[in-house]
């Protein structure tokens, strides 16, 4: 039991699980918002509503940038240990 306790750090394992689930949910949500913004942009652009289409495009781009930022932040955290 002592050997297993020194190999596996329970607190760090728990933090890894929580952060992995949390970031997975957040990044999935952000990517779904990016897809929503892109499809709304296409629909509104086709319906000749340029202002609403612009807002939908901005929403999609911001959500996609958030996704890329989350991935880059994850890579930086993993490589700086």
N, C-alpha and C positions, 0 to 999 in steps of 0.2 A: 504494500500500500504506500509506503514511503517513496519508493522508486517512481511509482505512477504519479504521485503528487508533485514530484520535482520535474517530471517530463511535461505534464499538462498543467498549465496555469488556468484555473477555473475562471478567474475574473477576466483574463484576457480573451479566453475562448468565448465567454458570454458577450463581451464587448464586440468581438468580431461577428458573432451571429446577429446581434442587434443592429450593428451598422450595415451589415450586408443586406438584411431584410429591409431596413429603412431606406437605404440608398436605392435598392432595387425597386421599391414601390414608388419613390419620388421620381426616379429617372423614367420609369414606365409611364407615370402620369404626365410628366413633362413631354415625353415623346408623343403621347396620345393627343395632347393639346397642340403640338406642332402639326400633327396630321390633320386635326380638326381645323386649324387655321388655314392650312393649304387647301383643303377641300372647300371650306367656306369661301376662300378667296376665288377659287375657280367658279363656284356657283354664283357668287355675287358679281363677278366680272362678266360672266355670261349674261346675267340679268341687267347689265349696264348700270350698276350701282357702284361707282368708283370710290366714293368715300368709305362706304362700309367694306368694300373689297380691300381697300388700303389698310383699314384697321385689322381685318382678318389676317392679312399678310404680315402686318407688324406683330400680331400675336403669335403667329406661326414661327416667325424668325426669332422672336425673343425666347420662345419655348425651345427651339432647336439650339440656340446659343446656350441656354441653360443645360441642355443635355450634354453638349460638347464640354462645357465647363465642369460638369459633374464627373465626366469620364477623365478629363485632364486632372482634376483634383484627386480623384482616386488613384491615378497612376503616380502622381507626385507623392501621395501619402504612402503608397506601397514601396516606392523606391527610396524613400528617406527614412529607413528604419535603422 
